[in-house]
Amino acid sequence: MKKLLSLAILLLFTTGAFAQDADPNASNTVVVISNSTKLSDQADVFSVFDQYERPFWNSLVSQGDLLGFGHMSHSWGDEYNHNVYFVAEDKSAFFDAWDRYSTELDVPEEVMSETQRKILKHKDNIYIHTAFYGNGEITSGTVMLNQNRVSYADQGTYVSLFREYSFPILKEMVDDGKLNSFGLLLHEWGDEWNTNFYFQADDELQFHEAWSEYLSVLSSEHPDVLEQLVDMTMAHKDNLLYERVPQN
């Protein structure tokens, strides 16, 4: 993937880009660029992103070339602590936007080189984003990324169950102000975590309350569905991330 290391510093999730009519079958593309850096370099890397990249990506969103983008720092989980995600109509739209980034971003070469030097580890993932819903507000907050490995023979069933049973529960929680957004991220290119979902909340406390309520409702109203989802999950890990939305 062309120069994905360049300055872009996961997922994936500007809430406004995920707001929609309640259609669990809707889909778009999410690209997540995950990086790790030393904590002592974190402030510098964030500063470069906010000064040079954020305005550029904002302009592409304003022009309709992207549906949205976001920058997330790491709160708990694996080593990827500087993450950028992009929401696009499809892969072609993302790569068109990335080509513009590669040729049009105005940043001093020495700044680019120094920032790249501080990136210790890097990976990219492309997802089909579906069964998503949000309140339309763009806010900072906690993002829980629930990553799962599901057999491709079972993935269709997993997605169908999520759309039919999980989506209505979570949509009601968003409408009631208990969550900001949620969605499914299905692996299209990248690592082995092929069936993932996220919650975005104001903070960790709200996330934990929402997570507890979701499991309680699903287990009480559809215990067989919860059992099926668990049984189809071959491996699992969680990451807590923090969506950064600087205040002007």
Buried (B, 14 or more C-beta within 10 A) or exposed (E): EEEBBBBBBBBBBBBBBBBBEEEBEBBBBBBBBBBBBEEEBBEBBBEBBEEBBBEBBEEBBEEEBBBBBBBBBBBEBBEBBBBBBBBBBEBEBBBBBBEBBEEEBEBEEEBBEBBBEBBEEBBBBBBBBBBBBBBBEBBBBBBBBBBBBBEEEBBEBBBEBBBEBBBBBBBEBBEEEBBBBBBBBBBBEBEEBBBBBBBBBBEBEBBBBBBEBBEEBBEEEBEEBBEBBEEBBEEBEEBBBBBBBEEE
